[in-house]
C-alpha cells in the first residue's frame, strides 16, 4: 500500500468523538463521548451504553455502572469494565473514528475512572481491520499534533512489512489530568498469509497523579 493511498483512506474516515469542549481548544475535556478519565464513575450515564461486563470475567454481566465493584480488581486495585455503545444511539455499532473497537473503563476503589482503553477489534472484517493503524493518527490529532513523545522500533528477523510498510510505534503525551498513550503496529509474521497480519491501535488514557 502506498503512502498516497493512506492519505486518501484517512480523508474518508470520520471522527465521531463527541466534542464537548469548544472547537478552539487544543485538548478536549472529554475523552470518549461523555467519559473523562478522572471523573466519578457515578457520573456516568447508563443510557447509551450496553453489554457491561467484567473484562477479567466476561461471563459476569453488570446491569449498571454502579455494579463495578462486582468485577475483580487487578494488582493496582482497578476494576475493569468492558462495554459497548447502545445500537439505539449508535447505529454503526461500537466504533471510534469509523473503527470497530473494544472499550474498557478502569475504576479504582474510590469509584474514580482512572483509565480508559480503546483497542481496535482484531475480529473486524479485513477491509476495515487493514486500516486499524490509522486510528492512532486520529487520536493524536484529537489531542493536538504537537508534544508527542514517540518511539519507533525496527522490524526483527521474524517481522515483515505489509505493502512495504512496517510500523511499531509508541507515542505518549501528557494532557491536563491524564496521560495518553497510543500504540500502533503494522507488520506480517513469516507464517501469516496475505490476509493475516498484525494491524492494530491500542489507546490507553490514564489518570495522572500529582
C-alpha positions, 0 to 999 in steps of 0.5 A: 500500500502506498503512502498516497493511498493512506492519505486518501483512506484517512480523508474518508474516515470520520471522527465521531468523538463527541466534542464537548469542549469548544472547537478552539481548544487544543485538548478536549475535556472529554475523552470518549463521548461523555467519559473523562478519565478522572471523573466519578464513575457515578457520573456516568450515564447508563443510557447509551451504553450496553453489554457491561461486563467484567473484562477479567470475567466476561461471563459476569454481566453488570446491569449498571455502572454502579455494579463495578465493584462486582468485577475483580480488581487487578494488582493496582486495585482497578476494576475493569469494565468492558462495554459497548455503545447502545445500537439505539444511539449508535447505529454503526455499532461500537466504533471510534473514528469509523473503527470497530473497537473494544472499550474498557473503563478502569475504576479504582476503589474510590469509584474514580475512572482512572483509565480508559482503553480503546483497542481496535477489534482484531475480529473486524472484517479485513477491509476495515481491520487493514486500516486499524493503524490509522486510528492512532493518527486520529487520536493524536490529532484529537489531542493536538499534533504537537508534544508527542513523545514517540518511539519507533522500533525496527522490524526483527528477523521474524517481522515483515512489512505489509505493502512495504510498510512496517510500523511499531510505534509508541507515542505518549503525551501528557494532557491536563489530568491524564496521560495518553498513550497510543500504540500502533503496529503494522507488520506480517509474521513469516507464517501469516498469509496475505490476509493475516497480519498484525494491524492494530491501535491500542489507546490507553488514557490514564489518570495522572497523579500529582 
